[in-house]
Amino acid sequence: MRWQMLATLGVQPGWRTLDIGTGFGSVPMELAAMVPVDAVGIDVDASVLQAAEAVRVDVEERRGFLPGSEIRFAAGDAYS
């Protein structure tokens, strides 16, 4: 169901996206599998971001993202 919701956003190839409160990074990674994007996910929890990065590496090694997609995670707070 999330893929259907993400498809309604109309994200275009090459867009830069920011996912605030990314958690395990599912939204940026799913977008990168749907359309080539430059996606950044931020979260305040460093341990969750480590897990998200491990998943990102695994999916990238399995070629689960479209060519041209870039995904990064960073510690961050929307209020800062």
KASULCOR-V984143 format. One record per helix or strand. SS is the DSSP state (hx for helix, st for strand). FROM is the first residue (numbers start at 0). TO is the last residue. If there is no record, write none. Layout:
((SS FROM TO) (SS FROM TO))
This chain:
((hx 1 6) (st 15 19) (hx 25 33) (st 37 42) (hx 45 60) (st 69 74))
